[in-house]
Amino acid sequence: MADEALIEAVRLFSCLWQTGFKEYKDIKAKENAWKEVATKISGKNDKSRKDCIRRWKNIRDRFVREFKKTNRPTGTEGLPYKPN
């Protein structure tokens, strides 16, 4: 599964990524959204839905880690961070 395709599919469903969205805590809405994402990405089976959820968590966690490395307080000494 291509990361870009998954990101674009998830972007269409705010309840999956926008924490301020009222449906972010709605389990049914999120289940339905993940089913739609899995259908758009790879088909209709439950395994692909679980794979999409796992892959999204990995992408999101990796982004947050990299963002924290680059977002240092001003006045911090040291070389600027260069991502791989």
PDB file of N, CA, C and O in Angstrom:
ATOM      1  N   MET A   1       0.852  -1.172   0.000  1.00  0.00           N
ATOM      2  CA  MET A   1       0.000   0.000   0.000  1.00  0.00           C
ATOM      3  C   MET A   1       0.894   1.230   0.000  1.00  0.00           C
ATOM      4  O   MET A   1       1.853   1.319   0.766  1.00  0.00           O
ATOM      5  N   ALA A   2       0.569   2.159  -0.857  1.00  0.00           N
ATOM      6  CA  ALA A   2       1.351   3.388  -0.974  1.00  0.00           C
ATOM      7  C   ALA A   2       0.941   4.371   0.126  1.00  0.00           C
ATOM      8  O   ALA A   2      -0.245   4.606   0.359  1.00  0.00           O
ATOM      9  N   ASP A   3       1.936   4.933   0.789  1.00  0.00           N
ATOM     10  CA  ASP A   3       1.658   5.870   1.875  1.00  0.00           C
ATOM     11  C   ASP A   3       0.859   7.076   1.390  1.00  0.00           C
ATOM     12  O   ASP A   3      -0.055   7.535   2.074  1.00  0.00           O
ATOM     13  N   GLU A   4       1.204   7.588   0.211  1.00  0.00           N
ATOM     14  CA  GLU A   4       0.518   8.772  -0.312  1.00  0.00           C
ATOM     15  C   GLU A   4      -0.965   8.498  -0.541  1.00  0.00           C
ATOM     16  O   GLU A   4      -1.807   9.344  -0.241  1.00  0.00           O
ATOM     17  N   ALA A   5      -1.285   7.322  -1.070  1.00  0.00           N
ATOM     18  CA  ALA A   5      -2.685   6.964  -1.319  1.00  0.00           C
ATOM     19  C   ALA A   5      -3.449   6.861  -0.004  1.00  0.00           C
ATOM     20  O   ALA A   5      -4.594   7.303   0.088  1.00  0.00           O
ATOM     21  N   LEU A   6      -2.821   6.281   1.009  1.00  0.00           N
ATOM     22  CA  LEU A   6      -3.467   6.161   2.312  1.00  0.00           C
ATOM     23  C   LEU A   6      -3.683   7.537   2.932  1.00  0.00           C
ATOM     24  O   LEU A   6      -4.753   7.807   3.476  1.00  0.00           O
ATOM     25  N   ILE A   7      -2.693   8.395   2.857  1.00  0.00           N
ATOM     26  CA  ILE A   7      -2.814   9.746   3.417  1.00  0.00           C
ATOM     27  C   ILE A   7      -3.948  10.505   2.740  1.00  0.00           C
ATOM     28  O   ILE A   7      -4.738  11.164   3.416  1.00  0.00           O
ATOM     29  N   GLU A   8      -4.039  10.420   1.426  1.00  0.00           N
ATOM     30  CA  GLU A   8      -5.113  11.105   0.693  1.00  0.00           C
ATOM     31  C   GLU A   8      -6.480  10.547   1.064  1.00  0.00           C
ATOM     32  O   GLU A   8      -7.442  11.304   1.191  1.00  0.00           O
ATOM     33  N   ALA A   9      -6.578   9.231   1.240  1.00  0.00           N
ATOM     34  CA  ALA A   9      -7.860   8.621   1.610  1.00  0.00           C
ATOM     35  C   ALA A   9      -8.265   9.030   3.025  1.00  0.00           C
ATOM     36  O   ALA A   9      -9.435   9.320   3.272  1.00  0.00           O
ATOM     37  N   VAL A  10      -7.316   9.055   3.951  1.00  0.00           N
ATOM     38  CA  VAL A  10      -7.610   9.432   5.340  1.00  0.00           C
ATOM     39  C   VAL A  10      -7.969  10.910   5.421  1.00  0.00           C
ATOM     40  O   VAL A  10      -8.805  11.301   6.235  1.00  0.00           O
ATOM     41  N   ARG A  11      -7.349  11.725   4.594  1.00  0.00           N
ATOM     42  CA  ARG A  11      -7.602  13.169   4.601  1.00  0.00           C
ATOM     43  C   ARG A  11      -9.082  13.491   4.362  1.00  0.00           C
ATOM     44  O   ARG A  11      -9.579  14.511   4.840  1.00  0.00           O
ATOM     45  N   LEU A  12      -9.776  12.635   3.634  1.00  0.00           N
ATOM     46  CA  LEU A  12     -11.190  12.863   3.328  1.00  0.00           C
ATOM     47  C   LEU A  12     -12.098  12.684   4.542  1.00  0.00           C
ATOM     48  O   LEU A  12     -13.239  13.145   4.536  1.00  0.00           O
ATOM     49  N   PHE A  13     -11.595  12.016   5.586  1.00  0.00           N
ATOM     50  CA  PHE A  13     -12.405  11.723   6.771  1.00  0.00           C
ATOM     51  C   PHE A  13     -11.804  12.416   7.993  1.00  0.00           C
ATOM     52  O   PHE A  13     -10.882  11.895   8.620  1.00  0.00           O
ATOM     53  N   SER A  14     -12.328  13.578   8.322  1.00  0.00           N
ATOM     54  CA  SER A  14     -11.799  14.377   9.438  1.00  0.00           C
ATOM     55  C   SER A  14     -11.884  13.650  10.770  1.00  0.00           C
ATOM     56  O   SER A  14     -11.083  13.902  11.670  1.00  0.00           O
ATOM     57  N   CYS A  15     -12.852  12.749  10.901  1.00  0.00           N
ATOM     58  CA  CYS A  15     -13.014  12.041  12.174  1.00  0.00           C
ATOM     59  C   CYS A  15     -11.836  11.120  12.479  1.00  0.00           C
ATOM     60  O   CYS A  15     -11.711  10.642  13.607  1.00  0.00           O
ATOM     61  N   LEU A  16     -10.979  10.865  11.511  1.00  0.00           N
ATOM     62  CA  LEU A  16      -9.827   9.988  11.732  1.00  0.00           C
ATOM     63  C   LEU A  16      -8.582  10.735  12.183  1.00  0.00           C
ATOM     64  O   LEU A  16      -7.682  10.124  12.760  1.00  0.00           O
ATOM     65  N   TRP A  17      -8.505  12.025  11.939  1.00  0.00           N
ATOM     66  CA  TRP A  17      -7.263  12.737  12.243  1.00  0.00           C
ATOM     67  C   TRP A  17      -7.437  14.077  12.931  1.00  0.00           C
ATOM     68  O   TRP A  17      -6.487  14.565  13.543  1.00  0.00           O
ATOM     69  N   GLN A  18      -8.597  14.688  12.861  1.00  0.00           N
ATOM     70  CA  GLN A  18      -8.781  16.027  13.433  1.00  0.00           C
ATOM     71  C   GLN A  18      -9.364  15.903  14.839  1.00  0.00           C
ATOM     72  O   GLN A  18     -10.559  15.656  15.002  1.00  0.00           O
ATOM     73  N   THR A  19      -8.519  16.074  15.847  1.00  0.00           N
ATOM     74  CA  THR A  19      -8.925  15.828  17.231  1.00  0.00           C
ATOM     75  C   THR A  19     -10.011  16.783  17.709  1.00  0.00           C
ATOM     76  O   THR A  19     -10.758  16.439  18.625  1.00  0.00           O
ATOM     77  N   GLY A  20     -10.122  17.950  17.130  1.00  0.00           N
ATOM     78  CA  GLY A  20     -11.151  18.907  17.519  1.00  0.00           C
ATOM     79  C   GLY A  20     -12.504  18.634  16.882  1.00  0.00           C
ATOM     80  O   GLY A  20     -13.496  19.274  17.232  1.00  0.00           O
ATOM     81  N   PHE A  21     -12.553  17.711  15.971  1.00  0.00           N
ATOM     82  CA  PHE A  21     -13.785  17.365  15.258  1.00  0.00           C
ATOM     83  C   PHE A  21     -14.691  16.571  16.187  1.00  0.00           C
ATOM     84  O   PHE A  21     -14.217  15.677  16.889  1.00  0.00           O
ATOM     85  N   LYS A  22     -16.001  16.881  16.206  1.00  0.00           N
ATOM     86  CA  LYS A  22     -16.893  16.236  17.179  1.00  0.00           C
ATOM     87  C   LYS A  22     -17.007  14.726  16.969  1.00  0.00           C
ATOM     88  O   LYS A  22     -17.265  14.003  17.931  1.00  0.00           O
ATOM     89  N   GLU A  23     -16.824  14.229  15.752  1.00  0.00           N
ATOM     90  CA  GLU A  23     -16.928  12.790  15.492  1.00  0.00           C
ATOM     91  C   GLU A  23     -15.615  12.047  15.742  1.00  0.00           C
ATOM     92  O   GLU A  23     -15.548  10.834  15.545  1.00  0.00           O
ATOM     93  N   TYR A  24     -14.585  12.751  16.168  1.00  0.00           N
ATOM     94  CA  TYR A  24     -13.297  12.111  16.437  1.00  0.00           C
ATOM     95  C   TYR A  24     -13.432  11.039  17.518  1.00  0.00           C
ATOM     96  O   TYR A  24     -12.722  10.034  17.482  1.00  0.00           O
ATOM     97  N   LYS A  25     -14.332  11.243  18.473  1.00  0.00           N
ATOM     98  CA  LYS A  25     -14.536  10.287  19.560  1.00  0.00           C
ATOM     99  C   LYS A  25     -15.674   9.311  19.282  1.00  0.00           C
ATOM    100  O   LYS A  25     -15.963   8.446  20.110  1.00  0.00           O
ATOM    101  N   ASP A  26     -16.318   9.438  18.134  1.00  0.00           N
ATOM    102  CA  ASP A  26     -17.436   8.564  17.761  1.00  0.00           C
ATOM    103  C   ASP A  26     -16.892   7.284  17.123  1.00  0.00           C
ATOM    104  O   ASP A  26     -16.415   7.301  15.988  1.00  0.00           O
ATOM    105  N   ILE A  27     -16.968   6.188  17.856  1.00  0.00           N
ATOM    106  CA  ILE A  27     -16.390   4.923  17.405  1.00  0.00           C
ATOM    107  C   ILE A  27     -17.052   4.424  16.128  1.00  0.00           C
ATOM    108  O   ILE A  27     -16.369   3.940  15.226  1.00  0.00           O
ATOM    109  N   LYS A  28     -18.367   4.536  16.042  1.00  0.00           N
ATOM    110  CA  LYS A  28     -19.095   4.075  14.844  1.00  0.00           C
ATOM    111  C   LYS A  28     -18.667   4.864  13.611  1.00  0.00           C
ATOM    112  O   LYS A  28     -18.441   4.286  12.548  1.00  0.00           O
ATOM    113  N   ALA A  29     -18.557   6.168  13.752  1.00  0.00           N
ATOM    114  CA  ALA A  29     -18.150   7.008  12.623  1.00  0.00           C
ATOM    115  C   ALA A  29     -16.742   6.642  12.167  1.00  0.00           C
ATOM    116  O   ALA A  29     -16.464   6.600  10.968  1.00  0.00           O
ATOM    117  N   LYS A  30     -15.860   6.377  13.120  1.00  0.00           N
ATOM    118  CA  LYS A  30     -14.491   6.011  12.771  1.00  0.00           C
ATOM    119  C   LYS A  30     -14.435   4.638  12.101  1.00  0.00           C
ATOM    120  O   LYS A  30     -13.675   4.441  11.153  1.00  0.00           O
ATOM    121  N   GLU A  31     -15.236   3.689  12.589  1.00  0.00           N
ATOM    122  CA  GLU A  31     -15.286   2.364  11.959  1.00  0.00           C
ATOM    123  C   GLU A  31     -15.737   2.476  10.513  1.00  0.00           C
ATOM    124  O   GLU A  31     -15.135   1.884   9.616  1.00  0.00           O
ATOM    125  N   ASN A  32     -16.807   3.244  10.291  1.00  0.00           N
ATOM    126  CA  ASN A  32     -17.310   3.427   8.927  1.00  0.00           C
ATOM    127  C   ASN A  32     -16.277   4.127   8.042  1.00  0.00           C
ATOM    128  O   ASN A  32     -16.113   3.772   6.874  1.00  0.00           O
ATOM    129  N   ALA A  33     -15.592   5.106   8.594  1.00  0.00           N
ATOM    130  CA  ALA A  33     -14.573   5.826   7.829  1.00  0.00           C
ATOM    131  C   ALA A  33     -13.429   4.888   7.450  1.00  0.00           C
ATOM    132  O   ALA A  33     -12.953   4.920   6.315  1.00  0.00           O
ATOM    133  N   TRP A  34     -12.984   4.051   8.393  1.00  0.00           N
ATOM    134  CA  TRP A  34     -11.898   3.116   8.078  1.00  0.00           C
ATOM    135  C   TRP A  34     -12.327   2.098   7.028  1.00  0.00           C
ATOM    136  O   TRP A  34     -11.519   1.694   6.191  1.00  0.00           O
ATOM    137  N   LYS A  35     -13.592   1.680   7.064  1.00  0.00           N
ATOM    138  CA  LYS A  35     -14.094   0.769   6.028  1.00  0.00           C
ATOM    139  C   LYS A  35     -14.027   1.433   4.662  1.00  0.00           C
ATOM    140  O   LYS A  35     -13.638   0.801   3.680  1.00  0.00           O
ATOM    141  N   GLU A  36     -14.404   2.702   4.596  1.00  0.00           N
ATOM    142  CA  GLU A  36     -14.346   3.444   3.330  1.00  0.00           C
ATOM    143  C   GLU A  36     -12.901   3.600   2.848  1.00  0.00           C
ATOM    144  O   GLU A  36     -12.615   3.446   1.661  1.00  0.00           O
ATOM    145  N   VAL A  37     -12.005   3.903   3.772  1.00  0.00           N
ATOM    146  CA  VAL A  37     -10.593   4.054   3.412  1.00  0.00           C
ATOM    147  C   VAL A  37     -10.053   2.736   2.864  1.00  0.00           C
ATOM    148  O   VAL A  37      -9.376   2.719   1.836  1.00  0.00           O
ATOM    149  N   ALA A  38     -10.350   1.635   3.548  1.00  0.00           N
ATOM    150  CA  ALA A  38      -9.868   0.323   3.102  1.00  0.00           C
ATOM    151  C   ALA A  38     -10.426  -0.028   1.734  1.00  0.00           C
ATOM    152  O   ALA A  38      -9.721  -0.604   0.905  1.00  0.00           O
ATOM    153  N   THR A  39     -11.684   0.313   1.489  1.00  0.00           N
ATOM    154  CA  THR A  39     -12.297   0.046   0.190  1.00  0.00           C
ATOM    155  C   THR A  39     -11.594   0.842  -0.901  1.00  0.00           C
ATOM    156  O   THR A  39     -11.327   0.319  -1.983  1.00  0.00           O
ATOM    157  N   LYS A  40     -11.295   2.101  -0.620  1.00  0.00           N
ATOM    158  CA  LYS A  40     -10.613   2.938  -1.613  1.00  0.00           C
ATOM    159  C   LYS A  40      -9.195   2.461  -1.881  1.00  0.00           C
ATOM    160  O   LYS A  40      -8.711   2.557  -3.009  1.00  0.00           O
ATOM    161  N   ILE A  41      -8.531   1.951  -0.866  1.00  0.00           N
ATOM    162  CA  ILE A  41      -7.135   1.562  -1.002  1.00  0.00           C
ATOM    163  C   ILE A  41      -6.981   0.169  -1.615  1.00  0.00           C
ATOM    164  O   ILE A  41      -6.239  -0.006  -2.582  1.00  0.00           O
ATOM    165  N   SER A  42      -7.682  -0.822  -1.054  1.00  0.00           N
ATOM    166  CA  SER A  42      -7.343  -2.183  -1.484  1.00  0.00           C
ATOM    167  C   SER A  42      -8.502  -3.157  -1.641  1.00  0.00           C
ATOM    168  O   SER A  42      -8.290  -4.252  -2.162  1.00  0.00           O
ATOM    169  N   GLY A  43      -9.671  -2.831  -1.233  1.00  0.00           N
ATOM    170  CA  GLY A  43     -10.765  -3.789  -1.343  1.00  0.00           C
ATOM    171  C   GLY A  43     -11.675  -3.723  -0.141  1.00  0.00           C
ATOM    172  O   GLY A  43     -11.659  -2.745   0.606  1.00  0.00           O
ATOM    173  N   LYS A  44     -12.473  -4.765   0.048  1.00  0.00           N
ATOM    174  CA  LYS A  44     -13.506  -4.705   1.075  1.00  0.00           C
ATOM    175  C   LYS A  44     -13.271  -5.615   2.275  1.00  0.00           C
ATOM    176  O   LYS A  44     -14.136  -5.673   3.150  1.00  0.00           O
ATOM    177  N   ASN A  45     -12.170  -6.315   2.364  1.00  0.00           N
ATOM    178  CA  ASN A  45     -12.020  -7.253   3.473  1.00  0.00           C
ATOM    179  C   ASN A  45     -11.552  -6.569   4.751  1.00  0.00           C
ATOM    180  O   ASN A  45     -10.975  -5.482   4.718  1.00  0.00           O
ATOM    181  N   ASP A  46     -11.813  -7.231   5.882  1.00  0.00           N
ATOM    182  CA  ASP A  46     -11.498  -6.668   7.198  1.00  0.00           C
ATOM    183  C   ASP A  46      -9.989  -6.574   7.416  1.00  0.00           C
ATOM    184  O   ASP A  46      -9.517  -5.676   8.114  1.00  0.00           O
ATOM    185  N   LYS A  47      -9.239  -7.490   6.827  1.00  0.00           N
ATOM    186  CA  LYS A  47      -7.786  -7.474   6.988  1.00  0.00           C
ATOM    187  C   LYS A  47      -7.191  -6.181   6.436  1.00  0.00           C
ATOM    188  O   LYS A  47      -6.296  -5.600   7.049  1.00  0.00           O
ATOM    189  N   SER A  48      -7.675  -5.733   5.294  1.00  0.00           N
ATOM    190  CA  SER A  48      -7.135  -4.499   4.722  1.00  0.00           C
ATOM    191  C   SER A  48      -7.481  -3.291   5.590  1.00  0.00           C
ATOM    192  O   SER A  48      -6.703  -2.339   5.660  1.00  0.00           O
ATOM    193  N   ARG A  49      -8.642  -3.318   6.254  1.00  0.00           N
ATOM    194  CA  ARG A  49      -9.019  -2.236   7.170  1.00  0.00           C
ATOM    195  C   ARG A  49      -8.024  -2.173   8.323  1.00  0.00           C
ATOM    196  O   ARG A  49      -7.554  -1.096   8.688  1.00  0.00           O
ATOM    197  N   LYS A  50      -7.709  -3.323   8.890  1.00  0.00           N
ATOM    198  CA  LYS A  50      -6.746  -3.367   9.997  1.00  0.00           C
ATOM    199  C   LYS A  50      -5.357  -2.939   9.532  1.00  0.00           C
ATOM    200  O   LYS A  50      -4.634  -2.260  10.261  1.00  0.00           O
ATOM    201  N   ASP A  51      -4.992  -3.338   8.320  1.00  0.00           N
ATOM    202  CA  ASP A  51      -3.701  -2.920   7.768  1.00  0.00           C
ATOM    203  C   ASP A  51      -3.646  -1.410   7.582  1.00  0.00           C
ATOM    204  O   ASP A  51      -2.623  -0.784   7.860  1.00  0.00           O
ATOM    205  N   CYS A  52      -4.744  -0.825   7.114  1.00  0.00           N
ATOM    206  CA  CYS A  52      -4.801   0.631   6.933  1.00  0.00           C
ATOM    207  C   CYS A  52      -4.659   1.348   8.265  1.00  0.00           C
ATOM    208  O   CYS A  52      -3.935   2.338   8.365  1.00  0.00           O
ATOM    209  N   ILE A  53      -5.343   0.857   9.286  1.00  0.00           N
ATOM    210  CA  ILE A  53      -5.265   1.469  10.619  1.00  0.00           C
ATOM    211  C   ILE A  53      -3.833   1.385  11.148  1.00  0.00           C
ATOM    212  O   ILE A  53      -3.299   2.369  11.661  1.00  0.00           O
ATOM    213  N   ARG A  54      -3.223   0.230  11.025  1.00  0.00           N
ATOM    214  CA  ARG A  54      -1.853   0.032  11.511  1.00  0.00           C
ATOM    215  C   ARG A  54      -0.870   0.929  10.756  1.00  0.00           C
ATOM    216  O   ARG A  54       0.011   1.542  11.359  1.00  0.00           O
ATOM    217  N   ARG A  55      -1.028   0.999   9.444  1.00  0.00           N
ATOM    218  CA  ARG A  55      -0.122   1.810   8.627  1.00  0.00           C
ATOM    219  C   ARG A  55      -0.289   3.295   8.946  1.00  0.00           C
ATOM    220  O   ARG A  55       0.698   4.026   9.032  1.00  0.00           O
ATOM    221  N   TRP A  56      -1.545   3.748   9.124  1.00  0.00           N
ATOM    222  CA  TRP A  56      -1.804   5.151   9.456  1.00  0.00           C
ATOM    223  C   TRP A  56      -1.164   5.511  10.793  1.00  0.00           C
ATOM    224  O   TRP A  56      -0.562   6.577  10.926  1.00  0.00           O
ATOM    225  N   LYS A  57      -1.291   4.626  11.788  1.00  0.00           N
ATOM    226  CA  LYS A  57      -0.692   4.882  13.093  1.00  0.00           C
ATOM    227  C   LYS A  57       0.823   5.024  12.954  1.00  0.00           C
ATOM    228  O   LYS A  57       1.426   5.899  13.576  1.00  0.00           O
ATOM    229  N   ASN A  58       1.431   4.173  12.147  1.00  0.00           N
ATOM    230  CA  ASN A  58       2.870   4.239  11.927  1.00  0.00           C
ATOM    231  C   ASN A  58       3.269   5.557  11.269  1.00  0.00           C
ATOM    232  O   ASN A  58       4.228   6.196  11.701  1.00  0.00           O
ATOM    233  N   ILE A  59       2.550   5.969  10.237  1.00  0.00           N
ATOM    234  CA  ILE A  59       2.842   7.227   9.533  1.00  0.00           C
ATOM    235  C   ILE A  59       2.691   8.412  10.478  1.00  0.00           C
ATOM    236  O   ILE A  59       3.550   9.292  10.527  1.00  0.00           O
ATOM    237  N   ARG A  60       1.590   8.427  11.229  1.00  0.00           N
ATOM    238  CA  ARG A  60       1.318   9.529  12.157  1.00  0.00           C
ATOM    239  C   ARG A  60       2.386   9.611  13.248  1.00  0.00           C
ATOM    240  O   ARG A  60       2.880  10.696  13.553  1.00  0.00           O
ATOM    241  N   ASP A  61       2.740   8.472  13.833  1.00  0.00           N
ATOM    242  CA  ASP A  61       3.751   8.454  14.894  1.00  0.00           C
ATOM    243  C   ASP A  61       5.114   8.905  14.381  1.00  0.00           C
ATOM    244  O   ASP A  61       5.825   9.645  15.061  1.00  0.00           O
ATOM    245  N   ARG A  62       5.474   8.462  13.189  1.00  0.00           N
ATOM    246  CA  ARG A  62       6.750   8.862  12.596  1.00  0.00           C
ATOM    247  C   ARG A  62       6.778  10.369  12.351  1.00  0.00           C
ATOM    248  O   ARG A  62       7.795  11.020  12.592  1.00  0.00           O
ATOM    249  N   PHE A  63       5.663  10.926  11.870  1.00  0.00           N
ATOM    250  CA  PHE A  63       5.580  12.367  11.638  1.00  0.00           C
ATOM    251  C   PHE A  63       5.750  13.140  12.941  1.00  0.00           C
ATOM    252  O   PHE A  63       6.500  14.115  12.994  1.00  0.00           O
ATOM    253  N   VAL A  64       5.060  12.711  13.984  1.00  0.00           N
ATOM    254  CA  VAL A  64       5.130  13.409  15.271  1.00  0.00           C
ATOM    255  C   VAL A  64       6.559  13.380  15.820  1.00  0.00           C
ATOM    256  O   VAL A  64       7.044  14.387  16.335  1.00  0.00           O
ATOM    257  N   ARG A  65       7.232  12.234  15.711  1.00  0.00           N
ATOM    258  CA  ARG A  65       8.626  12.143  16.177  1.00  0.00           C
ATOM    259  C   ARG A  65       9.527  13.111  15.421  1.00  0.00           C
ATOM    260  O   ARG A  65      10.324  13.823  16.033  1.00  0.00           O
ATOM    261  N   GLU A  66       9.407  13.142  14.106  1.00  0.00           N
ATOM    262  CA  GLU A  66      10.234  14.044  13.297  1.00  0.00           C
ATOM    263  C   GLU A  66       9.901  15.506  13.586  1.00  0.00           C
ATOM    264  O   GLU A  66      10.795  16.350  13.646  1.00  0.00           O
ATOM    265  N   PHE A  67       8.622  15.801  13.764  1.00  0.00           N
ATOM    266  CA  PHE A  67       8.205  17.170  14.050  1.00  0.00           C
ATOM    267  C   PHE A  67       8.793  17.646  15.376  1.00  0.00           C
ATOM    268  O   PHE A  67       9.251  18.784  15.479  1.00  0.00           O
ATOM    269  N   LYS A  68       8.781  16.789  16.380  1.00  0.00           N
ATOM    270  CA  LYS A  68       9.339  17.158  17.683  1.00  0.00           C
ATOM    271  C   LYS A  68      10.840  17.424  17.597  1.00  0.00           C
ATOM    272  O   LYS A  68      11.360  18.285  18.307  1.00  0.00           O
ATOM    273  N   LYS A  69      11.532  16.695  16.740  1.00  0.00           N
ATOM    274  CA  LYS A  69      12.974  16.908  16.582  1.00  0.00           C
ATOM    275  C   LYS A  69      13.269  18.264  15.955  1.00  0.00           C
ATOM    276  O   LYS A  69      14.262  18.904  16.303  1.00  0.00           O
ATOM    277  N   THR A  70      12.421  18.705  15.038  1.00  0.00           N
ATOM    278  CA  THR A  70      12.666  19.969  14.345  1.00  0.00           C
ATOM    279  C   THR A  70      12.118  21.165  15.099  1.00  0.00           C
ATOM    280  O   THR A  70      12.535  22.293  14.836  1.00  0.00           O
ATOM    281  N   ASN A  71      11.218  20.961  16.006  1.00  0.00           N
ATOM    282  CA  ASN A  71      10.541  22.049  16.703  1.00  0.00           C
ATOM    283  C   ASN A  71      11.176  22.278  18.077  1.00  0.00           C
ATOM    284  O   ASN A  71      10.545  22.052  19.110  1.00  0.00           O
ATOM    285  N   ARG A  72      12.424  22.725  18.071  1.00  0.00           N
ATOM    286  CA  ARG A  72      13.132  22.994  19.322  1.00  0.00           C
ATOM    287  C   ARG A  72      12.892  24.435  19.758  1.00  0.00           C
ATOM    288  O   ARG A  72      12.613  25.296  18.924  1.00  0.00           O
ATOM    289  N   PRO A  73      12.998  24.701  21.046  1.00  0.00           N
ATOM    290  CA  PRO A  73      12.819  26.076  21.522  1.00  0.00           C
ATOM    291  C   PRO A  73      13.894  26.998  20.949  1.00  0.00           C
ATOM    292  O   PRO A  73      15.013  26.567  20.672  1.00  0.00           O
ATOM    293  N   THR A  74      13.543  28.262  20.777  1.00  0.00           N
ATOM    294  CA  THR A  74      14.520  29.227  20.274  1.00  0.00           C
ATOM    295  C   THR A  74      15.620  29.406  21.309  1.00  0.00           C
ATOM    296  O   THR A  74      15.389  29.272  22.511  1.00  0.00           O
ATOM    297  N   GLY A  75      16.802  29.707  20.834  1.00  0.00           N
ATOM    298  CA  GLY A  75      17.934  29.883  21.728  1.00  0.00           C
ATOM    299  C   GLY A  75      18.664  28.589  22.034  1.00  0.00           C
ATOM    300  O   GLY A  75      19.658  28.601  22.760  1.00  0.00           O
ATOM    301  N   THR A  76      18.196  27.481  21.501  1.00  0.00           N
ATOM    302  CA  THR A  76      18.841  26.199  21.734  1.00  0.00           C
ATOM    303  C   THR A  76      20.109  26.110  20.893  1.00  0.00           C
ATOM    304  O   THR A  76      20.098  26.412  19.700  1.00  0.00           O
ATOM    305  N   GLU A  77      21.193  25.697  21.524  1.00  0.00           N
ATOM    306  CA  GLU A  77      22.452  25.558  20.794  1.00  0.00           C
ATOM    307  C   GLU A  77      22.480  24.236  20.044  1.00  0.00           C
ATOM    308  O   GLU A  77      21.674  23.341  20.295  1.00  0.00           O
ATOM    309  N   GLY A  78      23.409  24.138  19.135  1.00  0.00           N
ATOM    310  CA  GLY A  78      23.575  22.893  18.400  1.00  0.00           C
ATOM    311  C   GLY A  78      23.261  23.072  16.933  1.00  0.00           C
ATOM    312  O   GLY A  78      22.722  24.093  16.505  1.00  0.00           O
ATOM    313  N   LEU A  79      23.611  22.062  16.183  1.00  0.00           N
ATOM    314  CA  LEU A  79      23.367  22.086  14.750  1.00  0.00           C
ATOM    315  C   LEU A  79      21.887  21.886  14.458  1.00  0.00           C
ATOM    316  O   LEU A  79      21.193  21.182  15.193  1.00  0.00           O
ATOM    317  N   PRO A  80      21.408  22.501  13.392  1.00  0.00           N
ATOM    318  CA  PRO A  80      20.008  22.277  13.033  1.00  0.00           C
ATOM    319  C   PRO A  80      19.793  20.822  12.623  1.00  0.00           C
ATOM    320  O   PRO A  80      20.673  20.196  12.032  1.00  0.00           O
ATOM    321  N   TYR A  81      18.638  20.304  12.936  1.00  0.00           N
ATOM    322  CA  TYR A  81      18.296  18.914  12.618  1.00  0.00           C
ATOM    323  C   TYR A  81      18.005  18.770  11.130  1.00  0.00           C
ATOM    324  O   TYR A  81      17.262  19.567  10.556  1.00  0.00           O
ATOM    325  N   LYS A  82      18.588  17.758  10.513  1.00  0.00           N
ATOM    326  CA  LYS A  82      18.330  17.465   9.106  1.00  0.00           C
ATOM    327  C   LYS A  82      17.725  16.072   9.021  1.00  0.00           C
ATOM    328  O   LYS A  82      18.405  15.092   9.326  1.00  0.00           O
ATOM    329  N   PRO A  83      16.461  15.959   8.615  1.00  0.00           N
ATOM    330  CA  PRO A  83      15.829  14.635   8.532  1.00  0.00           C
ATOM    331  C   PRO A  83      16.483  13.774   7.461  1.00  0.00           C
ATOM    332  O   PRO A  83      17.062  14.283   6.502  1.00  0.00           O
ATOM    333  N   ASN A  84      16.381  12.475   7.640  1.00  0.00           N
ATOM    334  CA  ASN A  84      16.968  11.531   6.675  1.00  0.00           C
ATOM    335  C   ASN A  84      16.173  11.476   5.414  1.00  0.00           C
ATOM    336  O   ASN A  84      16.523  10.736   4.495  1.00  0.00           O
TER     337      ASN A  84
END
